[in-house]
Amino acid sequence: MTYEDLIRIAVETGTDGIDMTVYWLPATTDDYLLPLRRLAYKNRVEIYSIGIRVRLAQPTVELREQQLDELRKWLDVAQKVGATHVRVFGGAKPAGATLDQAIGFAAETLKRGAEYAGARGLILGVEDDGGITDFAKETIEIVKRADSPWAGMNLDIGNFRPPAVYDQIEMSIPYAVSTHVKTEVALDDGKTRAPADWDRVFKMFAAHAFRGYMGLEYEAAGDPATAVPGYLRRLKELAVKYSD
């Protein structure tokens, strides 16, 4: 599947936008990126976000600078495809560091990255995705310490470790600048995953007056070609239900 195929699938399913993981772009030259943006525009599909492999929690100045250099490269790509949001990761706790120190490293990188991003009108979202962002509390703390209007949380409802994942989702919503909706969440036993209660989740977002994108990230076992359209229809139904 190509990135052009993703745009065509968005058209076929009536999807407004895509969060594009860019690890597999065949090129980052204007010759590739600008026609991709044109294709999206002509089909009324917004490339609203890109996901990159930047990991914030680096223990030395030199390593943090490397991540910032990588971030700057992808900010240019985001601008060229028309994305306003760039998704980054907290990363693993560095060897020998405490969790609080790792949060500090991540917050420093996020704060500096947000300065670059904000100067270009772009927003950074740190995703809860393993490592130091296994839980909402630490992910939120990174965002709070970065203290930037250009930095927030890419809230993935399916990534929190238990217990109380729905409580973690709700406490994260005020910090969310973009959202991944998954089909499953972890149960409190720490071993089992179950279908996510999307109605409950959307009700939470509505209570917090969230107006951002709710993007489906499908990682279940079923064939995406047959499963995804149905999940997208359900997302739209809930968006309409809770938009009153």
VEXNUNU-812394 format. One record per atom (N, C-alpha, C): residue in one letter; z, y, x. Coordinates in steps of 0.001 Angstrom, whole numbers, plus 524288, in hexadecimal, padded with zeros to 5 digits. Example, Ala and Ser with C-alpha at 12.3 -4.5 7.8 and 13.67 -1.06 7.14 Angstrom:
<nodes>
a81E787E9C683386/a81E787EE6C8300C/a81E787F31C83390/s81BA87F73683232/s81BE47FBDC83566/s81EBE8001E83264/
</nodes>
This chain:
<nodes>
m800007FB5A80344/m800008000080000/m80000804E48036F/t7FCDB808B7801F7/t7FC8580D94804E1/t7FF8C811E580216/y800348163E804C8/y802C081AB780250/y7FF5581CEE7FDF0/e7FA4481C8B7FE90/e7F6BF81E257FA5E/e7F78281AAF7F590/d7F87E815A77F674/d7F98E812157F21D/d7FE70813C07EF1D/l8026E815947F1EE/l80734817547EF4F/l8061481BC97EB8C/i802C781F5D7ED33/i80164823BA7E9C6/i7FE89821B67E4F6/r7FB0A81E147E5B2/r7F82581BE97E13B/r7FBC7818F47DD86/i7FF91816287DFA6/i803608136F7DC55/i8069B8175D7D940/a8080281BB17DBC1/a80AE981FC37D8FD/a807C6821C97D45B/v802BB8227C7D51E/v7FF5D824427D0D9/v7FF43820327CC7A/e7FE8481B527CDE4/e7FE15817217CA01/e8030D816737C6D3/t8078E8177C7C931/t80C90816C37C67F/t80EAD81BD57C42E/g80BC1820147C4B6/g80D86825137C29D/g8123E8273D7C568/t812AA826277CA76/t8171D827E77CD95/t8160782D547CFC7/d819EC830C47CF7E/d81926836367D115/d818EF836F87D6F7/g81BDF833C77D9E5/g81C2C834BE7DF81/g81D9E82FD57E274/i81D278302F7E7AB/i81E9082BC07EAF9/i821DF82D947EF93/d825A782A517F0EC/d828CA82AEB7F5A8/d8264B8273F7F99F/m823D9829757FD88/m8206482675800EE/m82313825348061C/t8245882045806E7/t8264F81E9580BFD/t821C081EAE80FD0/v8225B821B081414/v81DCE822D08175E/v81D9F81F9D81C67/y820EF81BA081CD0/y820FB8187F8219F/y81BA18162B822E7/w818A68150281EDC/w813D08120881FA2/w80EE88155F81EFF/l80F6D81A8181F50/l80AC281DC081F18/l806F681C1F8236D/p8020481B8382233/p7FE4481A0E82642/p7FD5B81E5B82A42/a7FE8482344828B9/a7FDF6827AF82C4D/a8011482C3F82A1D/t8027982FE282D87/t80525834A782BC6/t801ED8397582D28/t7FCEB838B282DB6/t7F95D83CFE82ED5/t7F7AB83FA3829C2/d7F5C08446B82A43/d7F3D784738825AE/d7EF6D8444182300/d7EC3F841938260F/d7E7D283EB5823D3/d7E98D83A8F81FEF/y7EE4B83883820A3/y7F050834A981CE7/y7F3CD8372E818CA/l7F77A83A8481A6E/l7FB7A83C83816DC/l7F94E84034812BC/l7F5C4843A581437/l7F3EA8478E8107C/l7F0978453180C22/p7ED1E8417C80D39/p7EA7483EDC808E4/p7EE2F83BD080555/l7F262839AC80796/l7F63F836F68045D/l7F8DA83AC78009F/r7FA3183F5C80299/r7FC7C843637FF38/r7F89A845097FB01/r7F3B3845AB7FC73/r7EFB6847337F8A8/r7EF26843167F469/l7EF2183E137F5F8/l7EEB4839DD7F220/l7F33E83A0D7EE48/a7F7F483AE47F04C/a7FC8383B327ECDD/a7FC0A83FCA7E91A/y7FA7C8444A7EB19/y7FA12848F27E7CC/y7F5FB8483A7E385/k7F17F846207E4F5/k7ED4B8458B7E122/k7EEB7841AE7DCD7/n7F28E83E5A7DDF2/n7F44683A8E7DA07/n7F97883C047D77E/r7FB4A840D57D879/r8002B842D97D643/r804CC83F4A7D78E/v8050583DAA7DC72/v8096883A9B7DE6D/v80BF183DB77E2D4/e810EF83EC07E257/e813AA841AB7E667/e815FD83DEC7EA73/i814B183ECC7EF5F/i8178183C267F399/i81C5783F7A7F490/y8208683E487F1CE/y82508841C57F1D5/y828C7840BC7F655/s8285F83C1B7F8C1/s82C1883AA87FCD3/s82985836EF800AB/i82B4C837378059B/i829D88332D8095E/i82ED4830F280BCB/g82E9382C0380D4B/g832FE8296F80FD8/g831AF828498157E/i83539829C18190F/i834488291081EA6/i838CB8260282112/r8382F8246A82608/r83C08820FE82880/r8401D823F082BB0/v840AA828EF82AF3/v844A782BE782DC9/v84A0C829E782C49/r84D56828E983044/r852BA8272582F75/r8566082B21831EF/l859C982D4A82EC0/l85CAE831FC8302C/l8612A83115833F6/a863E182CB783388/a868D282BEE83665/a867C982A3483C00/q866BD82DFE83F58/q865B282CEC844DB/q86A2082F2984827/p86C2782C3B84BF3/p870FD82DB784E9B/p87073831C0852F0/t86BA9832F58549B/t86B04836B9858DC/t8674883B0B85741/v867B083F6A859EE/v86436843D3858E2/v85E8884232859A5/e85D8A83F3985DCE/e8583083D9F85EF9/e855E483A4485A9D/l859008369A858A5/l85716833398546D/l856588363F84F5E/r859C7839F784E59/r8591983D2B849A8/r854288407884A1D/e853168427684EBE/e84E558458584F8E/e849768423084EB0/q849B383D4985058/q84541839D084F71/q8442A8392D849A0/q848538387E84692/q847A5837F2840EC/q8459D83CF783E7E/l847698416784075/l845888466883E6D/l83FCD8474283FCA/d83E37845A184468/d838AE845F5845D1/d83564842A18421E/e8374F83DEB840FE/e8348F83A7C83D55/e8345383CF6837EC/l838A283F4783649/l838CA841D883131/l834CC8463F830E8/r8349284983834E7/r830E784DE2834D7/r82B4684BF68343D/k82A0C847AE836D3/k824C78457783654/k8238D84417830AC/w8275E841AB82E0F/w8266683FEF828B3/w826CD8445D824C3/l829888488B8261E/l8297984D21822B4/l823F884F5A82260/d8212F84F48826B3/d81BBF851098269C/d8187984D948230A/v819678487A8234D/v81691844DE81FE7/v817E0845F581A2F/a81CE0846C98190C/a81E7C847ED813AD/a81B9684CA68118B/q81B45850C1814AB/q818868556E812E8/q812C78544F811E1/k8106A8512E81526/k80ACF8503381496/k8098684CF880FC3/v80D0F8498580E29/v80C058467C80962/v80E5C849108048D/g8112384D6E80543/g8134185050800D4/g8189784E9F7FEFF/a81B6684B8C80228/a8209F849BC8009B/a824AB84E0080186/t8288184E4C7FE15/t82CC0852157FE9E/t831C284F888008D/h8322A84A6E80013/h836E8847978017F/h835AA8439A805BF/v8393284337809A1/v8389E83F7080DDE/v83D9083C2980E1D/r83CE58370E80DCD/r841398335A80D87/r8429183159812F7/v847A1831BA81460/v8497C82FFC81984/v84E2282C4D818C3/f84FF682A0181D0B/f854228261F81CBE/f858B8827948203B/g85D57825C881EAC/g861FA826B7821D4/g861FE82371826BE/g8607981E878263D/g8605B81AFD82AB1/g865748181182B60/a8659A814CC82F50/a86A3B811A583076/a86E4F814D883368/k873258131583316/k877548158983624/k8767A8143683BE3/p8760B8182F83F46/p8752D81717844D5/p879AE813FF84736/a8786F810BA84AED/a87C6C80D9D84D9A/a880868112C8500B/g8857A80FDD84F1F/g889C8812D28515B/g88B668179884E4E/a8886D818FD84A49/a889B681D9384719/a88CD081BF184250/t8902381F6F84073/t892B881E9583B74/t88EF48200B83716/l8903681E6883256/l88CED81FCF82DE7/l88CC5825B882D36/d8913A8284D82DDB/d8915A82DF882D41/d88DFC830A583162/q88E1582EAB83623/q88ABC830E583A34/q884FB8302C838D6/a883A982B90836E0/a87E3B82A8383567/a87C7382E2C8310E/i87FE282F1C82D4E/i87EA1832CE82920/i87DA78383782B6A/g880D6839B782F3A/g8801D83EBF831CC/g87AEC83F1A834A3/f8797883AED8376E/f8746183ADD83A10/f86FFB83B9883614/a870548389C831C9/a86C41838D282DCC/a86BF483E3482B4C/a8707A8407782A2A/a870978459C827AD/a86E3C849C682B38/e86F5C8496783042/e86D2984D36833F2/e8673784CD883414/t86537848088344E/t85F8D8475483460/t85D258493082F48/l85FA3847EC82AE4/l85D9F8498C825CD/l85DA184F7782551/k861BF851F782721/k8621A857AA826C4/k85DBB85A47829DE/r85CEB8587D82EA2/r858CA85AC8831D8/r853678598682F9F/g852CA854BA82DBE/g84DD68535582B58/g84CB48569282685/a850CB857B58237B/a8502385AD681EC1/a84E888606B82006/e850208625B82491/e84E668679282631/e8487D867A5826F7/y84680863A88299E/y840D88634382A5E/y83E188627B82521/a8403285EF2821FB/a83DB985DC181CFB/a83DBE8627D81964/g8423C8650E818F8/g842AF869838157E/g83EFF86DEA816E6/a83E0986EA981BE8/a83A62872B981D9C/a834D68719D81BBB/r833D986CC981A32/r82EBD86B378182E/r82EE386A348124E/g8334D86B4880FDD/g833C786A5F80A45/g8344B864AC808D2/l836328617380C7B/l836C485BD780B91/l83C8685A5680B3C/i83D9E8563E8084B/i842F08546D8075E/i8439E84F0B809D3/l8480884E4880C85/l8494D8493180EC4/l84D248465480B3E/g84C3E8415280A7A/g84FD783E118077A/g851858396280AA6/v856A1838F880BC0/v858928346980E9D/v859968301280AA8/e8573882BA080B96/e8578D8274F807DA/e85C3D823CF808FD/d85EDE82225804D8/d862E081E198055B/d8600A818EE80643/d860358171C80B12/d85D158128980C6D/d85F6180FD381131/g863F380D8381088/g8664F80A7B814B6/g868C880DD2818E9/g86B0F80B2681CCA/g86D8F80DF082114/g871EB8117581F34/i871DF81648820FF/i8760C819EB81F85/i8755B81C0681A04/t8710981A9081762/t8702A81C5781201/t8707B817D480E20/d8737C813DF80F63/d8744A80F8780BC0/d876EF81145806B6/f87A39815428072D/f87D6181705802BF/f87C6181CCA801A4/a87D5C81E4F7FCC6/a87C63823B67FB2C/a87FC5827957FE25/k884B8826507FEFD/k8885482A078015E/k8865082C0480692/e884A18287D809FA/e882D382A0F80F25/e87D9382CE380EE1/t87A2782B2880B5D/t8751482DBD80AD7/t875C78335A808FF/i879248340D8052F/i87A478394F80343/i87CAF83CA680790/e8801583A5C80AAD/e882A583D5180ED9/e87EA583F57812D0/i87AB083C4B813F9/i8768F83E1F8177D/i873FD842FE8153F/v872AC842C981043/v8701D8473580DB4/v873B584BF680D98/k878A184B1D80C59/k87C4B84F7F80C09/k87D0A8521681157/r87D7484F028156C/r87E348514B81A9F/r8794A8541781C84/a874C18522281B0F/a86FE7854D381C8B/a86FA485A2E819FB/d8719585A8E81530/d8725185F9481282/d86D5F862EC8129E/s86930860CD81068/s8643A8639F81043/s861C58631F80AE4/p85F8486760808D9/p85CBC866F0803DB/p857C3863B68044E/w8563D8627080917/w8517B85F6A80A03/w852A3859B580B4F/a8576E8580E80A6E/a858ED8529F80B75/a85C0F85081806E6/g85AF084BB58057A/g85DCD849228014B/g85D7A8434480201/m85DE5840917FDBC/m85E1483ADD7FDDB/m8595C8389D7FB02/n856B8834F67FD79/n852E0831CF7FABB/n855E282D327F866/l8574182DAE7F386/l85ADD82A087F0FF/l857FF825197EF48/d85911820D87F1F1/d856E481BBE7F08A/d85B11818C17ED90/i85A22817D37E885/i85E39815867E53C/i85F3880FD07E692/g85B9480D507E962/g85C2D807BD7EA70/g85E47806647EFCA/n85F9580A567F2F0/n86109809457F85C/n866DF8095E7F979/f86A0580B597F5E3/f86F9A80BB47F70B/f8720E8064E7F76E/r8757A805BF7FB44/r878A4801037FB98/r87D17801667F7AC/p87EA77FCF77F56C/p8830B7FD017F1CF/p8882C7FDD77F4B3/p88C417FF387F1B8/p88CA47FF017EC05/p88AED8041C7E968/a88AC7803DA7E42F/a88A2A808767E0D0/a8852980B737E203/v880B9808CC7E1FA/v87BE280B787E35F/v87A7080FAC7DF63/y87BA580EDF7DA6C/y87A53812E67D692/y87DA5817CB7D75C/d88279817267D8DE/d885B181BB27DA2C/d8836B81E8D7DEE3/q8817B81B9A7E2AC/q87F2281E027E748/q87A25820F57E5E0/i8771081EB27E25B/i8725D8216E7E090/i873DA826A17DE17/e877A98267B7DA92/e8790782B467D7BC/e87B2382F7F7DB5A/m87E5B82E127DF29/m88088832067E29E/m87C69834507E640/s878068319B7E6E0/s873D6833707EA51/s87008837237E7A2/i86FAF836EC7E28C/i86BA1839D47DFC0/i86BB183FAE7E0F4/p87038842467E156/p87013847E77E285/p86D93849357E7C5/y86D25845637EB39/y86AEF846517F06F/y8654F844637F0DD/a863478421B7ECAA/a85E2083FA57ECD6/a859C7843B07EC9A/v85601843217F01E/v8514A846587EFF9/v84C838430B7EE8F/s84D2583DF87EE7E/s8492283A4D7ECD2/s84BDE8351F7EBBF/t84943831BB7E8C8/t84BD582CE77E71B/t848238283F7E774/h84A40823E37E947/h8479081EDD7E8EA/h84A5281B9B7E4BF/v84762819D37E0FB/v849778166E7DCEB/v847E4810D97DE38/k84BC380D897DEE9/k84AB3808077E00D/k84BEF804B87DB3D/t849D9800027DB3F/t84A847FC947D6BC/t84F9E7F98F7D6E4/e852387F95E7DB71/e857127F6617DBF6/e85B267F9847DEEC/v860217F8477DDD5/v864867FA867E0BC/v868387F61C7E24A/a86B8D7F7367E617/a86F577F3537E7EB/a8740A7F31D7E448/l875EB7EE707E348/l87AAA7EDBC7E034/l87F6F7EDF57E3C0/d883FE7EE7B7E152/d888CC7EF457E451/d88A5A7EA917E7A0/d8882D7E5F97E676/d889907E16D7E9AA/d887257E1AA7EF1C/g8838D7E5657EFE0/g8812B7E6107F4F9/g87D187E2037F65A/k87C0B7DE6B7F2D2/k8785F7DA2E7F3EC/k873B37DA247F039/t8746A7DC647EBA9/t870997DBDD7E77E/t86E227E1217E638/r869237E0F87E4CE/r8667B7E5907E2C0/r864EA7E4767DD23/a864E67E8907D9FA/a863B37E7F77D473/a860187EC667D2C8/p85D607EBB97CE5A/p85A037EFF17CC81/p85D0C7F5097CBE0/a85ABF7F9397CDBB/a85D467FE567CD4E/a85D2F8002A7C7A7/d861748028D7C602/d861D6804C57C0C4/d85F6780A337C0E7/w85A4C80A627C02E/w8578580F587C0A1/w85935813417BC7C/d85A57811647B7D4/d85C11814FB7B3BA/d86111817C57B56F/r864AE814E37B799/r869918172A7B98E/r8687D81B0D7BDF0/v864E8819AD7C166/v863A481D0E7C5D7/v8611E8221F7C3FD/f85D52821C17C087/f85AB4826787BEA7/f85E76829F67BBA7/k86201827997B8D7/k865EB82AB67B60D/k8693282DDC7B9E6/m86A9382B8C7BE55/m86D7F82E5F7C263/m86A58833017C474/f86565831FF7C5AE/f86225836337C7CA/f8618583A9A7C3D5/a860E5839377BEE9/a8606783D357BADB/a865608406F7BA65/a869E083DE47BAD3/a86EDE840B17BA73/a86F79844AA7BED3/h86D06843957C351/h86D3C847367C7C1/h8688984AE37C7E4/a8656484ACC7C3BC/a860D484E3E7C341/a85D0784DA37C7D5/f85C55848DE7C9A4/f858A0847D87CDE1/f85318848907CBD9/r84FEA84B5A7CED0/r84A8D84C767CD2A/r8467E84AAE7D12C/g84828847A57D4FD/g844938460E7D922/g841A98410B7D7DC/y83EE783F2C7DBC6/y83BDD83A677DB22/y83F608359B7DAF3/m83DE8831E77D790/m8405E82CC77D73B/m83C1C828D17D89C/g83BE1827617DD8E/g837A68240A7DF61/g8392B81E507DF79/l835D281B057DD6D/l836BB815637DD97/l835C2813587E318/e839A0810997E53F/e838D880DB87EA1D/e83986807F07E8D6/y83532805387E88B/y835497FFCA7E6C0/y835D17FC187EB5D/e83A227F9257EB7E/e83B167F5557EFA4/e83C857EFF77ED7A/a83B9E7EF217E87D/a83D037EA287E60E/a8390F7E5EC7E78F/a83A2F7E1257E5D4/a8370C7DCA77E778/a831D97DC3B7E49F/g831627DE917E00D/g82CA57DE057DCFB/g827FB7E0BF7DF61/d823607DF527DD8B/d81E837E1A57DF6B/d81E547E7647DDD2/p81E0D7EB027E18D/p81DFC7F0947E02A/p819727F2057DC93/a815007EF807DD3C/a8106B7F0DE7DA25/a811637F02F7D451/t814917EC4D7D2EA/t815AA7EB5E7CD61/t81AE27EDA87CBA9/a81EA37EE0E7CF36/a823E07EFD57CDBD/a8246F7F5BF7CD9F/v8220F7F86A7D156/v822F47FE0D7D1EC/v8214E801357CD25/p81CC5800497CAC4/p81B57803767C637/p81F6A803627C1DD/g821BC7FEDB7C0E2/g825C07FE857BCDC/g82A988019D7BE40/y82C39801587C327/y830C0804647C4D7/y82FA380A3A7C489/l82AE180BD17C5D7/l8298D8115C7C57D/l829AE8133D7BFD9/r827D280FFD7BC3F/r8281B811737B6B8/r82DC08123D7B50F/r8312D80ED07B6CE/r836B680F427B56E/r83910814397B7BC/l837AA815857BC84/l8399681A627BED8/l837F781F177BB95/k8331A81F257B9E7/k83131823877B6C2/k83415823DE7B192/e8350281F607AF28/e837E281F567AA32/e83D4E821B77AAD4/l83FF3820487AF0C/l845398224A7AFF3/l8451E8280E7B165/a8411E829AB7B44A/a840A782F377B59A/a8400F832767B0AB/v83CE2830927AD0B/v83C35833597A813/v84146833387A4EF/k843BC82EBC7A4B2/k8488982E1C7A1A7/k84CC6831E17A363/y84D52832A87A87F/y851A3835CD7AA7F/y8500183B4A7AC28/s84B5C83CF47AA74/s849988423F7ABB8/s84ABE846237A767/d84CF3844667A317/d84E1F847FB79EC2/d852AD84B8C7A021/
</nodes>
